[in-house]
Amino acid sequence: MKDTQRDPTTTEIEAAVFRRLRGHLMQERPDVQNIDLMILAGFCRNCLADWYREAAQDRGIEMDRDTAREAVYGMPFNDWKASHQKPATPEQLQAFDEAQRRHGKR
């Protein structure tokens, strides 16, 4: 859905929801691993960064992946990854593959 005819209040509310989601994932639940988000919800923090970059590009703003990730993570991705991301377990990788097949992504 293109948002060219949106009520500004709707956009403000959606922006507030995004900021709350981002804050929740980054401050309250940094322990939740991206792979677990992908298994359960079909998206993760990196997906949010990709969507952020795509929304910027849709508006004529060039943005690379690292810049978008920093906007979502609140810091360089490699710093966040070193502090919070653990290597995926074999069980997580298997569950991820099964989820991808179930949702037709592989």
C-alpha positions, 0 to 999 in steps of 0.5 A, spaced: 500 500 500 502 506 497 502 512 503 501 518 498 494 519 501 495 518 508 492 522 514 498 525 517 496 522 524 496 515 521 503 516 519 505 519 526 502 513 530 505 508 525 512 511 526 511 511 534 509 503 533 515 502 529 519 506 534 516 502 540 517 495 536 525 497 535 526 499 542 522 493 545 527 489 540 533 493 542 532 494 549 527 490 553 529 483 549 536 484 546 536 476 548 531 474 543 536 472 537 534 474 530 534 466 528 528 465 533 524 471 530 525 468 523 523 462 525 517 464 529 515 471 526 518 470 519 522 477 520 527 479 524 531 486 526 535 485 519 528 485 515 526 491 519 533 494 516 531 492 509 524 495 510 527 501 512 532 502 507 527 500 501 522 505 504 527 510 504 529 508 497 522 509 495 522 516 497 528 517 493 533 517 499 539 513 497 541 508 503 546 502 504 544 496 508 549 498 514 546 505 515 539 502 515 541 497 520 544 502 524 538 506 524 534 500 527 540 497 531 541 504 534 549 502 533 553 499 528 551 492 526 557 489 528 557 492 535 550 489 536 552 482 534 558 482 538 554 484 544 548 480 543 548 475 537 550 468 539 552 463 534 546 459 531 545 452 534 544 446 529 537 446 532 535 453 530 538 452 523 534 446 522 527 449 525 529 455 520 530 451 514 523 447 516 520 454 517 522 457 510 520 450 507 513 451 510 512 458 508 515 457 501 521 461 501 526 455 499 
